[in-house]
Amino acid sequence: MASGTSYMLGAGFAVEKVSVPLTVSSISHVTSSAAGGLTVTLTGLGFSTNISDIAVTFHADGIAYEGRVLSASEHSISVRTPRVLEAIDEPVTLDVSVTPSWGATPQPTGFAMTFEAGLTPRVVSVSPNRGSTAGGTMITVSVDGSGPELEGDASEYTVTVGDNGQLCGDVQISNDRRCLTCVTAAPSPREFAPQVLYVLR
């Protein structure tokens, strides 16, 4: 029987430890962008309600990535899929395992997820291509209109400029989900040279 979550039940001085075996009955998605960032819900029984006690791993031979657990109840957990570098060139299917509580061993769920680069929004332009070294430049990042749109909330995205990781703040997503905007900060140190823009979720 797969391990799950244990609870202490009792009245007065009589205390009994009851273990709820892990059961995963469904998963909300079976495909994800290679860049990750998709919120997936696993439904079942035997989960801890403390997200710091839970781990969700996507794995295959020689590959293992841990998702970010966002919420948990006794009957379901929500996790954000990781970025899978091996899926950049071709789709990769990974098994999903859950560590349901602190001290438990990882348990297979019987479900798998396929990560595909084709599900990742493709940036087609960044405008403007010049900005002030004092900061305050609004940058618009546009993705391919025929491909996947920008999913999720703007607060889930981090935009940085340059190898120093200078944050581009006030991130917003357009109503059509095809553009992302942010406002640059003054770089430190100031560099009068082209800089790489990174968009992460």
C-alpha positions as CSV (number, residue, x, y, z in Angstrom):
1,M,0.0,0.0,0.0
2,A,1.4,3.4,-1.0
3,S,2.3,5.7,1.9
4,G,0.2,8.8,2.3
5,T,-0.5,11.1,5.2
6,S,-0.8,10.2,8.9
7,Y,-3.2,11.9,11.4
8,M,-3.3,11.7,15.2
9,L,-6.8,10.9,16.4
10,G,-7.9,10.5,20.0
11,A,-10.0,11.5,23.0
12,G,-8.6,12.1,26.5
13,F,-5.4,10.0,26.8
14,A,-6.2,7.5,24.0
15,V,-4.4,8.5,20.8
16,E,-4.4,6.6,17.6
17,K,-2.3,7.2,14.5
18,V,-4.3,6.8,11.3
19,S,-2.6,6.6,7.9
20,V,-4.4,7.6,4.8
21,P,-2.9,5.9,1.7
22,L,-2.0,8.0,-1.3
23,T,-4.4,7.8,-4.2
24,V,-4.1,10.0,-7.3
25,S,-7.3,9.6,-9.3
26,S,-6.9,12.4,-11.9
27,I,-4.6,15.0,-13.3
28,S,-5.9,18.2,-15.0
29,H,-3.3,18.3,-17.8
30,V,-1.1,15.8,-19.6
31,T,0.8,18.2,-21.8
32,S,2.9,21.3,-20.9
33,S,5.2,23.8,-22.6
34,A,8.9,23.0,-22.5
35,A,9.2,26.3,-20.6
36,G,6.9,25.1,-17.9
37,G,4.7,27.4,-15.9
38,L,1.5,25.5,-16.3
39,T,-0.6,25.0,-13.2
40,V,-1.6,21.4,-12.9
41,T,-4.1,20.0,-10.3
42,L,-3.7,16.4,-9.0
43,T,-6.9,15.0,-7.4
44,G,-7.0,12.1,-4.9
45,L,-6.5,11.3,-1.2
46,G,-3.7,11.2,1.3
47,F,-2.0,14.6,0.7
48,S,-0.6,16.7,3.4
49,T,-2.2,20.1,3.7
50,N,1.2,21.7,4.3
51,I,2.8,22.6,0.9
52,S,6.3,22.5,2.3
53,D,5.8,18.8,3.1
54,I,4.9,17.9,-0.5
55,A,7.0,17.3,-3.6
56,V,5.9,16.6,-7.2
57,T,8.6,15.2,-9.5
58,F,8.5,14.8,-13.2
59,H,11.1,12.2,-14.2
60,A,12.4,9.6,-16.6
61,D,15.7,7.8,-17.0
62,G,18.4,10.3,-16.2
63,I,15.9,13.2,-16.0
64,A,14.2,14.6,-12.9
65,Y,12.6,18.0,-12.4
66,E,10.6,19.2,-9.4
67,G,7.5,21.3,-9.8
68,R,6.5,24.1,-7.5
69,V,3.6,23.2,-5.2
70,L,1.2,26.1,-5.0
71,S,-1.6,24.8,-2.8
72,A,-2.7,21.6,-1.1
73,S,-5.7,20.0,0.6
74,E,-6.4,16.5,1.7
75,H,-8.0,15.9,-1.7
76,S,-5.9,17.8,-4.2
77,I,-2.7,19.6,-4.9
78,S,-1.8,22.3,-7.4
79,V,1.7,22.4,-8.9
80,R,3.4,24.6,-11.5
81,T,5.3,22.6,-14.1
82,P,9.1,23.0,-14.3
83,R,11.1,24.0,-17.4
84,V,12.4,20.9,-19.1
85,L,15.5,21.6,-21.1
86,E,15.5,18.2,-22.8
87,A,12.1,19.1,-24.5
88,I,13.5,22.1,-26.4
89,D,14.5,19.9,-29.4
90,E,11.8,17.3,-29.2
91,P,8.8,16.3,-27.0
92,V,9.7,14.5,-23.8
93,T,7.3,12.4,-21.7
94,L,8.0,12.3,-18.0
95,D,6.3,10.2,-15.3
96,V,4.7,12.1,-12.4
97,S,5.5,11.1,-8.8
98,V,4.3,12.6,-5.5
99,T,5.9,12.8,-2.1
100,P,2.6,13.2,-0.2
101,S,4.0,14.3,3.2
102,W,7.1,15.0,5.1
103,G,9.3,11.9,5.5
104,A,7.3,9.8,3.0
105,T,8.9,8.2,-0.1
106,P,8.1,9.4,-3.6
107,Q,5.1,7.5,-5.0
108,P,4.2,6.9,-8.7
109,T,0.9,8.4,-9.6
110,G,0.3,6.3,-12.8
111,F,0.2,9.5,-14.8
112,A,2.7,11.1,-17.2
113,M,3.1,14.5,-18.8
114,T,4.5,15.4,-22.2
115,F,6.6,18.6,-22.5
116,E,6.7,20.2,-25.9
117,A,8.6,23.2,-27.3
118,G,5.7,23.9,-29.7
119,L,3.5,24.8,-26.7
120,T,5.9,27.6,-25.7
121,P,5.0,31.2,-26.8
122,R,7.6,32.4,-29.3
123,V,8.9,35.9,-29.0
124,V,8.8,37.7,-32.4
125,S,9.7,41.3,-31.4
126,V,10.9,43.5,-28.6
127,S,10.2,47.3,-28.8
128,P,11.9,49.7,-28.5
129,N,15.3,48.3,-29.2
130,R,17.0,51.3,-27.4
131,G,16.4,52.6,-23.9
132,S,17.7,55.2,-21.4
133,T,20.5,54.2,-19.0
134,A,18.4,56.1,-16.4
135,G,15.7,53.5,-16.7
136,G,12.0,54.3,-17.1
137,T,11.7,52.8,-20.6
138,M,8.6,50.8,-21.3
139,I,9.4,47.6,-23.2
140,T,6.8,45.6,-25.2
141,V,7.5,41.9,-25.8
142,S,5.3,40.4,-28.6
143,V,4.7,36.7,-29.2
144,D,3.8,34.9,-32.4
145,G,0.1,35.5,-33.1
146,S,-0.3,32.1,-34.6
147,G,1.3,30.2,-31.7
148,P,0.5,29.7,-28.0
149,E,-0.6,32.8,-26.1
150,L,0.8,34.1,-22.8
151,E,-0.9,32.2,-20.0
152,G,-1.5,33.0,-16.4
153,D,-1.3,36.2,-14.4
154,A,1.3,39.0,-15.0
155,S,2.5,38.5,-11.4
156,E,3.8,35.1,-12.4
157,Y,6.3,36.5,-14.9
158,T,9.8,37.9,-14.2
159,V,11.5,40.0,-16.8
160,T,15.2,40.9,-16.4
161,V,17.7,42.8,-18.6
162,G,21.3,41.9,-19.0
163,D,23.5,39.3,-17.4
164,N,23.3,41.2,-14.1
165,G,19.6,40.3,-13.9
166,Q,18.3,43.9,-13.7
167,L,14.5,43.6,-13.0
168,C,12.1,45.2,-15.5
169,G,9.1,46.1,-13.2
170,D,5.4,46.7,-13.5
171,V,4.8,43.7,-15.8
172,Q,1.5,43.7,-17.6
173,I,-0.1,41.4,-20.2
174,S,-2.3,42.7,-22.9
175,N,-6.0,41.7,-23.2
176,D,-5.3,39.5,-26.3
177,R,-2.5,37.7,-24.4
178,R,0.0,38.4,-27.2
179,C,2.1,41.2,-25.6
180,L,3.9,41.7,-22.3
181,T,5.1,45.1,-21.1
182,C,7.4,46.2,-18.4
183,V,9.4,49.3,-17.3
184,T,13.2,49.2,-17.0
185,A,15.1,50.3,-14.0
186,A,18.4,52.1,-14.1
187,P,21.1,49.5,-14.6
188,S,24.0,49.2,-12.2
189,P,26.6,49.5,-13.4
190,R,25.5,51.5,-16.4
191,E,26.5,49.8,-19.7
192,F,26.3,51.4,-23.1
193,A,25.9,48.1,-25.0
194,P,23.2,45.7,-26.3
195,Q,21.6,43.7,-23.4
196,V,19.7,40.4,-23.5
197,L,16.1,40.4,-22.3
198,Y,15.0,37.4,-20.3
199,V,11.3,36.5,-19.7
200,L,10.7,33.8,-17.2
201,R,7.6,32.3,-15.7
